């Protein structure tokens, strides 16, 4: 499987470390009342069968954090986006609400 790193170009999957589901939103507060939200964010993840977005780290290359959209059954990669771009887009969407 090849991952098209936005900075290094197509690279073999062995250069990357998968870090898990990229869809949960990080809780905004550290207040004691949000501890259940933090528990769910850190520990409760779905094992998706099919198309999903995951955090990947280019540990054997440029060391960038990426969000890779791929199919967990076929390993087809649909898109690769720098994680910081995804975070900025989410932040703008929260502000617009």
C-alpha positions as CSV (number, residue, x, y, z in Angstrom):
1,X,0.0,0.0,0.0
2,X,1.3,3.5,-0.9
3,X,0.4,6.7,0.9
4,X,0.7,9.9,-1.0
5,X,2.4,12.2,1.6
6,X,1.6,15.8,0.7
7,X,5.3,16.7,1.5
8,X,7.2,13.6,0.3
9,X,5.1,12.1,-2.4
10,X,4.0,8.4,-2.7
11,X,5.7,6.4,0.1
12,X,5.4,2.8,1.2
13,X,3.1,2.2,4.2
14,X,6.1,0.9,6.2
15,X,7.3,4.5,6.7
16,X,4.0,5.4,8.6
17,X,2.6,4.6,12.0
18,X,-1.2,4.5,12.2
19,X,-2.6,6.2,15.3
20,X,-6.3,5.5,15.1
21,X,-9.7,7.1,14.3
22,X,-9.6,10.7,13.4
23,X,-13.3,11.4,13.7
24,X,-13.9,12.0,17.5
25,X,-13.8,15.6,18.5
26,X,-11.5,16.6,21.3
27,X,-13.5,18.0,24.3
28,X,-13.1,21.7,24.7
29,X,-12.9,21.9,28.5
30,X,-10.9,20.4,31.4
31,X,-13.7,20.9,33.9
32,X,-14.5,17.9,36.2
33,X,-18.0,17.8,34.6
34,X,-16.4,16.9,31.2
35,X,-14.5,13.8,32.4
36,X,-17.0,11.4,30.9
37,X,-16.4,13.2,27.5
38,X,-12.7,12.8,27.9
39,X,-13.0,9.1,28.8
40,X,-15.1,8.6,25.6
41,X,-12.6,10.6,23.5
42,X,-9.6,8.7,24.7
43,X,-10.8,5.1,25.2
44,X,-14.0,4.5,23.3
45,X,-13.4,4.0,19.6
46,X,-15.2,2.1,16.9
47,X,-13.4,-0.5,14.8
48,X,-14.9,0.6,11.5
49,X,-15.3,-1.8,8.6
50,X,-15.1,0.2,5.4
51,X,-14.3,3.8,4.7
52,X,-12.8,5.7,7.6
53,X,-10.5,8.6,8.4
54,X,-7.4,7.8,10.5
55,X,-4.5,9.7,12.0
56,X,-1.2,8.5,10.5
57,X,2.3,9.7,11.4
58,X,5.0,9.8,8.8
59,X,7.5,8.4,11.3
60,X,10.0,7.2,8.7
61,X,9.9,10.4,6.6
62,X,9.0,14.0,7.2
63,X,7.4,13.3,10.6
64,X,4.2,15.0,9.6
65,X,0.8,14.1,11.1
66,X,-1.7,13.2,8.4
67,X,-5.4,12.3,8.1
68,X,-5.7,9.4,5.7
69,X,-9.2,8.5,4.4
70,X,-9.1,4.9,3.4
71,X,-11.1,1.7,3.2
72,X,-10.2,-0.8,6.0
73,X,-11.3,-3.7,3.9
74,X,-9.6,-3.0,0.6
75,X,-6.9,-0.6,1.8
76,X,-7.8,1.8,-1.0
77,X,-6.6,5.3,0.0
78,X,-9.0,8.1,-1.0
79,X,-7.3,11.1,0.4
80,X,-4.4,12.3,2.5
81,X,-4.6,15.7,4.2
82,X,-2.2,17.3,6.7
83,X,-3.8,17.0,10.1
84,X,-3.3,20.7,10.9
85,X,-5.4,21.6,7.8
86,X,-8.2,19.3,9.2
87,X,-7.9,20.9,12.6
88,X,-8.2,24.4,11.1
89,X,-11.3,23.4,9.1
90,X,-12.9,22.0,12.3
91,X,-12.1,25.1,14.3
92,X,-13.7,27.3,11.6
93,X,-16.8,25.1,11.6
94,X,-17.1,25.4,15.4
95,X,-16.8,29.2,15.2
96,X,-19.5,29.4,12.5
97,X,-22.0,27.7,14.8
